[in-house]
Protein backbone atom coordinates (compact mmCIF):
# COMPACT_ATOMS: atom_id res chain seq x y z
CA UNK A 1 0.00 0.00 0.00
CA UNK A 2 1.40 3.45 -0.83
CA UNK A 3 2.64 5.64 1.97
CA UNK A 4 -0.08 8.28 2.23
CA UNK A 5 -0.41 10.73 5.16
CA UNK A 6 -3.81 10.35 6.76
CA UNK A 7 -4.45 14.11 6.66
CA UNK A 8 -3.56 14.70 3.00
CA UNK A 9 -3.13 11.89 0.46
CA UNK A 10 -1.63 13.97 -2.34
CA UNK A 11 0.87 16.81 -2.80
CA UNK A 12 -0.37 20.36 -2.30
CA UNK A 13 -0.48 21.10 -6.04
CA UNK A 14 -2.82 18.17 -6.66
CA UNK A 15 -4.99 19.06 -3.68
CA UNK A 16 -5.23 22.63 -4.94
CA UNK A 17 -6.53 21.40 -8.28
CA UNK A 18 -9.76 20.33 -6.59
CA UNK A 19 -10.36 23.60 -4.73
CA UNK A 20 -13.67 25.28 -5.53
CA UNK A 21 -15.27 22.02 -6.66
CA UNK A 22 -18.18 20.25 -5.04
CA UNK A 23 -17.21 17.59 -2.51
CA UNK A 24 -17.93 14.79 -4.95
CA UNK A 25 -15.96 16.45 -7.76
CA UNK A 26 -13.08 17.17 -5.39
CA UNK A 27 -12.83 13.51 -4.38
CA UNK A 28 -13.04 12.38 -8.01
CA UNK A 29 -10.47 14.88 -9.32
CA UNK A 30 -8.14 14.30 -6.37
CA UNK A 31 -8.22 10.52 -6.65
CA UNK A 32 -7.78 10.65 -10.42
CA UNK A 33 -4.81 13.00 -10.07
CA UNK A 34 -3.26 10.76 -7.42
CA UNK A 35 -3.56 7.67 -9.61
CA UNK A 36 -2.22 9.40 -12.73
CA UNK A 37 0.70 10.96 -10.80
CA UNK A 38 1.76 7.49 -9.61
CA UNK A 39 0.82 7.94 -5.95
CA UNK A 40 -0.71 4.47 -6.27
CA UNK A 41 0.21 1.32 -8.13
CA UNK A 42 -1.96 -1.23 -9.83
CA UNK A 43 -3.76 -3.43 -7.32
CA UNK A 44 -3.53 -1.04 -4.35
CA UNK A 45 -6.73 -1.35 -2.26
CA UNK A 46 -9.01 1.67 -1.98
CA UNK A 47 -11.41 1.54 0.94
CA UNK A 48 -14.36 3.93 0.74
CA UNK A 49 -13.83 5.10 4.31
CA UNK A 50 -10.15 5.87 3.66
CA UNK A 51 -10.89 7.80 0.49
CA UNK A 52 -13.61 9.76 2.29
CA UNK A 53 -11.30 10.63 5.19
CA UNK A 54 -8.52 11.86 2.87
CA UNK A 55 -10.87 14.50 1.51
CA UNK A 56 -12.95 15.20 4.62
CA UNK A 57 -15.99 13.78 2.87
CA UNK A 58 -18.69 11.25 3.63
CA UNK A 59 -18.66 7.80 2.07
CA UNK A 60 -21.32 8.68 -0.53
CA UNK A 61 -19.15 11.07 -2.62
CA UNK A 62 -16.19 8.74 -2.15
CA UNK A 63 -18.25 5.85 -3.51
CA UNK A 64 -19.50 7.94 -6.44
CA UNK A 65 -15.94 9.01 -7.29
CA UNK A 66 -14.71 5.42 -7.25
CA UNK A 67 -17.58 4.35 -9.52
CA UNK A 68 -16.68 7.08 -12.03
CA UNK A 69 -13.05 6.03 -11.98
CA UNK A 70 -14.17 2.45 -12.52
CA UNK A 71 -15.92 3.43 -15.77
CA UNK A 72 -12.69 5.09 -16.94
CA UNK A 73 -10.64 1.94 -16.34
CA UNK A 74 -8.60 3.35 -13.44
CA UNK A 75 -10.35 1.57 -10.56
CA UNK A 76 -11.86 -1.92 -10.28
CA UNK A 77 -14.55 -3.25 -7.97
CA UNK A 78 -13.62 -6.49 -6.25
CA UNK A 79 -16.64 -7.85 -4.43
CA UNK A 80 -17.85 -4.99 -2.23
CA UNK A 81 -14.46 -3.26 -2.23
CA UNK A 82 -12.39 -1.23 -4.68
CA UNK A 83 -8.78 -1.30 -5.81
CA UNK A 84 -6.64 0.51 -8.34
CA UNK A 85 -7.22 -1.38 -11.60
CA UNK A 86 -4.70 -4.14 -12.25
CA UNK A 87 -4.14 -4.80 -15.95
CA UNK A 88 -3.14 -8.24 -17.19
CA UNK A 89 -0.59 -8.54 -19.99
CA UNK A 90 -3.37 -9.15 -22.53
CA UNK A 91 -5.12 -5.99 -21.33
CA UNK A 92 -1.84 -4.04 -21.49
CA UNK A 93 -1.41 -5.22 -25.08
CA UNK A 94 -4.96 -4.18 -26.00
CA UNK A 95 -4.47 -0.76 -24.37
CA UNK A 96 -1.27 -0.07 -26.24
CA UNK A 97 -2.62 -1.36 -29.56
CA UNK A 98 -5.59 1.00 -29.11
CA UNK A 99 -3.20 3.82 -28.22
CA UNK A 100 -1.12 3.16 -31.30
CA UNK A 101 -4.17 3.16 -33.56
CA UNK A 102 -5.41 6.47 -32.15
CA UNK A 103 -2.03 8.19 -32.22
CA UNK A 104 -1.29 6.94 -35.73
CA UNK A 105 -4.54 8.61 -36.80
CA UNK A 106 -3.44 11.80 -35.06
CA UNK A 107 -0.18 11.70 -37.01
CA UNK A 108 -2.01 11.21 -40.32
CA UNK A 109 -4.36 14.13 -39.66
CA UNK A 110 -1.56 16.36 -38.35
CA UNK A 111 0.60 15.76 -41.41
CA UNK A 112 -2.31 16.65 -43.67
CA UNK A 113 -3.79 19.57 -41.76
CA UNK A 114 -1.27 21.22 -39.42
CA UNK A 115 1.08 23.94 -40.57
CA UNK A 116 4.55 24.49 -39.12
CA UNK A 117 3.20 27.21 -36.83
CA UNK A 118 0.66 24.76 -35.40
CA UNK A 119 3.29 22.03 -35.01
CA UNK A 120 5.34 24.50 -32.97
CA UNK A 121 3.11 23.73 -29.96
CA UNK A 122 4.96 20.40 -29.74
CA UNK A 123 8.26 22.28 -29.60
CA UNK A 124 6.89 24.24 -26.63
CA UNK A 125 6.03 20.99 -24.85
CA UNK A 126 9.51 19.62 -25.59
CA UNK A 127 11.10 22.76 -24.11
CA UNK A 128 9.08 22.23 -20.91
CA UNK A 129 10.30 18.63 -20.71
CA UNK A 130 13.93 19.54 -21.34
CA UNK A 131 13.82 22.20 -18.61
CA UNK A 132 13.00 19.67 -15.89
CA UNK A 133 15.08 16.66 -16.95
CA UNK A 134 16.88 15.38 -13.88
CA UNK A 135 14.70 17.43 -11.53
CA UNK A 136 11.07 16.44 -12.03
CA UNK A 137 9.56 13.48 -10.23
CA UNK A 138 8.37 10.61 -12.38
CA UNK A 139 4.79 11.68 -11.71
CA UNK A 140 5.52 15.25 -12.82
CA UNK A 141 7.28 14.10 -15.97
CA UNK A 142 4.42 11.71 -16.68
CA UNK A 143 2.14 14.75 -16.76
CA UNK A 144 4.44 16.47 -19.28
CA UNK A 145 4.58 13.28 -21.34
CA UNK A 146 0.79 13.21 -21.51
CA UNK A 147 0.65 16.90 -22.44
CA UNK A 148 2.89 16.19 -25.45
CA UNK A 149 0.70 13.36 -26.67
CA UNK A 150 -2.52 15.32 -26.09
CA UNK A 151 -1.02 18.23 -28.05
CA UNK A 152 -0.40 15.80 -30.90
CA UNK A 153 -4.02 14.64 -30.71
CA UNK A 154 -5.25 18.24 -30.84
CA UNK A 155 -3.31 18.78 -34.06
CA UNK A 156 -5.67 16.27 -35.65
CA UNK A 157 -8.52 18.76 -35.32
CA UNK A 158 -10.82 15.85 -34.41
CA UNK A 159 -12.67 16.13 -31.08
CA UNK A 160 -13.70 12.47 -30.97
CA UNK A 161 -10.12 11.37 -31.51
CA UNK A 162 -9.00 13.76 -28.77
CA UNK A 163 -11.47 12.36 -26.22
CA UNK A 164 -10.65 8.73 -27.00
CA UNK A 165 -6.92 9.44 -26.84
CA UNK A 166 -7.22 11.04 -23.42
CA UNK A 167 -9.02 7.99 -22.02
CA UNK A 168 -6.44 5.55 -23.38
CA UNK A 169 -3.50 7.73 -22.29
CA UNK A 170 -4.83 7.77 -18.73
CA UNK A 171 -5.00 3.97 -18.70
CA UNK A 172 -1.47 3.80 -20.10
CA UNK A 173 -0.25 6.12 -17.31
CA UNK A 174 -1.73 3.78 -14.72
CA UNK A 175 -0.12 0.76 -16.40
CA UNK A 176 3.28 2.48 -16.34
CA UNK A 177 3.04 3.09 -12.58
CA UNK A 178 4.20 -0.47 -11.94
CA UNK A 179 7.25 -0.12 -14.18
CA UNK A 180 8.73 3.25 -13.23
CA UNK A 181 11.80 1.71 -11.64
CA UNK A 182 12.48 -0.40 -14.75
CA UNK A 183 11.70 1.74 -17.78
CA UNK A 184 14.11 3.95 -19.70
CA UNK A 185 13.23 7.11 -17.78
CA UNK A 186 12.41 10.74 -18.67
CA UNK A 187 15.56 11.36 -20.72
CA UNK A 188 14.76 8.50 -23.07
CA UNK A 189 11.11 9.59 -23.33
CA UNK A 190 12.21 13.13 -24.18
CA UNK A 191 14.51 11.82 -26.92
CA UNK A 192 11.63 9.75 -28.34
CA UNK A 193 9.40 12.83 -28.39
CA UNK A 194 12.06 14.82 -30.23
CA UNK A 195 12.27 12.19 -32.96
CA UNK A 196 8.48 12.10 -33.31
CA UNK A 197 8.40 15.88 -33.66
CA UNK A 198 11.21 15.92 -36.21
CA UNK A 199 9.39 13.34 -38.34
CA UNK A 200 6.22 15.44 -38.22
CA UNK A 201 8.15 18.54 -39.33
CA UNK A 202 9.33 16.55 -42.35
CA UNK A 203 5.72 15.42 -42.94
CA UNK A 204 7.02 11.86 -42.65
CA UNK A 205 4.01 10.06 -41.20
CA UNK A 206 5.50 6.56 -41.50
CA UNK A 207 8.59 7.47 -39.47
CA UNK A 208 6.51 9.32 -36.87
CA UNK A 209 4.35 6.21 -36.42
CA UNK A 210 7.44 4.00 -36.14
CA UNK A 211 8.88 6.33 -33.49
CA UNK A 212 5.60 6.19 -31.56
CA UNK A 213 5.71 2.38 -31.65
CA UNK A 214 9.28 2.45 -30.34
CA UNK A 215 8.16 4.87 -27.62
CA UNK A 216 5.64 2.32 -26.30
CA UNK A 217 7.81 -0.74 -26.70
CA UNK A 218 9.63 -0.69 -23.36
CA UNK A 219 6.47 -0.74 -21.26
CA UNK A 220 4.85 -3.50 -23.31
CA UNK A 221 8.06 -5.56 -23.22
CA UNK A 222 8.35 -5.21 -19.44
CA UNK A 223 4.81 -6.48 -18.94
CA UNK A 224 5.41 -9.32 -21.38
CA UNK A 225 8.48 -10.35 -19.38
CA UNK A 226 6.56 -10.17 -16.13
CA UNK A 227 3.75 -12.31 -17.57
CA UNK A 228 6.27 -14.83 -18.89
CA UNK A 229 7.99 -15.01 -15.51
CA UNK A 230 4.63 -15.56 -13.79
CA UNK A 231 3.76 -18.41 -16.15
CA UNK A 232 7.10 -20.05 -15.49
CA UNK A 233 6.92 -19.70 -11.71
CA UNK A 234 6.50 -22.97 -9.78
CA UNK A 235 3.04 -23.62 -8.42
Residue, then its C-alpha position, 0 to 999 in steps of 0.5 A: x500500500x502506498x505511503x499516504x499521510x492520513x491528513x492529505x493523500x496527495x501533494x499540495x499542487x494536486x490538492x489545490x486542483x480540486x479547490x472550488x469544486x463540489x465535494x464529490x468532484x473534489x474527491x473524483x479529481x483528487x483521486x484521479x490526479x493521485x492515480x495518474x501521478x503514480x501515488x498508487x500502483x496497480x492493485x492497491x486497495x481503496x477503501x471507501x472510508x479511507x478515500x472519504x477521510x482523505x478529503x474530509x468527505x462522507x462515504x457517498x461522494x467517495x463511492x460515487x468518485x470510485x464508480x466514475x473512476x471504474x468506468x474510466x478503467x482506473x479503478x476496479x470493484x472487487x466484491x464490495x471493495x475497490x482497488x486501483x485497476x490491475x491490468x493483465x498482460x493481454x489488457x496491457x497489449x490491448x491498451x497499447x494497440x488502441x493507443x497506437x491506432x489512435x495516435x497513428x490517426x493523429x499523425x495522419x491528420x496532423x501531417x495533412x492539416x497542421x502547418x509548421x506554426x501549429x506544429x510548434x506547440x509540440x516544440x513548446x512541450x519539448x522545451x518544458x520537458x527539457x527544462x526539468x530533466x533530472x529534476x522532475x519526479x516521475x509523476x511530474x514528468x508523466x504529466x508532461x509526457x501526456x501533455x505532449x501526446x494530447x497536443x499531438x491529438x489536438x493537431x488532428x482537429x478531431x474532437x472524438x479522436x482527442x477524447x478517446x486518446x485522453x481515455x487511453x493515455x490515462x489507462x497507459x499512465x496507470x499501467x506504467x506506474x508499476x514499471x517506473x523503476x524499470x523503464x528507460x526514464x524521462x531522458x529516453x522519453x524526451x529523446x523519443x518525443x524529439x524524434x516524433x516531432x522531427x518526423x512530423x516537421x518533415x511530414x514523414x508520417x510513416x517514421x513518426x508512427x514508427x517512433x511512436x511504436x518504439x516509444x511504447x515498446x519498453x512498457x509493453x516488453x516489461x509487462x510481457x516479461x513479467x507475464x512470462x515469468x509468472x507463467x514459469x513460476x513454480x506452483 
